[in-house]
Amino acid sequence: MYAGILLDIILPLLLTRRLKKAPVDLPHLAERFGLFVIITFGESIVAITSLLVGHTKDLNVLGYTIISFGLIATLFMSYFHSFEHIIDQKKETNGQVLLYGHYFIIVSIMILAANIHLLFAGHLEKSILLLFSYGAVAVFFIAKQVVFVYHQKREIEFSFWKDFILVLLLIIGFLMNEFTALPVEISFLSLWLIALLDLVIQFNKTKPVRQSKF
């Protein structure tokens, strides 16, 4: 089974030139993957709200849940703002970048949601779970940017340095949490702030597109 999955992944990469001769329906394919992402984010919210079972009066749990929800919601907004305003629906492509990029986007969301739950339950060491949490957000940012930059409209300008700074902030945030005894809530609050910064960057990037509609 796994050999078949691996073969299914490798063959399209080897046959890229042939696949270019048969472009996919990009709007339809993007919509399908968008639905997968919605489902994944929805499952993440379910996992987060399950933390409140039996702890609805615990302020620490409430704070942790609110911060985690804010982080997931911000990542959701960042993805779908880019989805709506950046993708060039008329672009001819074989869909491979969209396909493989969304593997990483979806998996990173799932890993982040699992780590939020595991950190709360205390099943594994904090340093390991924080590494996976910050790593998941970094993978989400990078995969999202690769997907949307490859399919972006001509009037959208890509800034490598802004995205590099976001990843650098994630590394700094992880190291600060690794070598200090900061509470878990602060760790996820820093992730949330970085996600908000990414959302602001995406919003400013799409100003020309949004202004041209009026």
C-alpha angles and dihedrals in degrees: 000000000000091000088055092050091049091049090049089055097044101045097063089050091053093045097048095126093053092046090054088067089062107047118195128237094265098192091051095045092046090050091052092052090044088059091051089052091049090053091048093050089047091054088049091055090050090052091050097047090050087070089071094064105119092355104077092123096045108103093200092054091045091051093048091048094048092049092047091048090049091052094050092044092051092050088049092052092046092052097046095041087057090042092055101040109026108044115094101221091196096057115120111226141147089236097237096123090047091048101047094036090058091052088065094041093053095042092049091053091050092049092049092051091048091050092050089056095042093049090053092048093045094224096142138027114290094231093056094047092046089051090054092044096051090039091052092052090047091051090047092053094046096044092046092051094047091051097046097038090053091051099033126133118256094247092058115094119212119215114199093188095057091054091044090054090052092054090044090053089052091053092048091047092051093048091049091052092043096055099036134058096242117157119257089246090062090049092056092040089059089050090050092051091051090049089051089052089053090051091052090049092050091047092052091044092059097048094106091053095047093046092050090061092067 
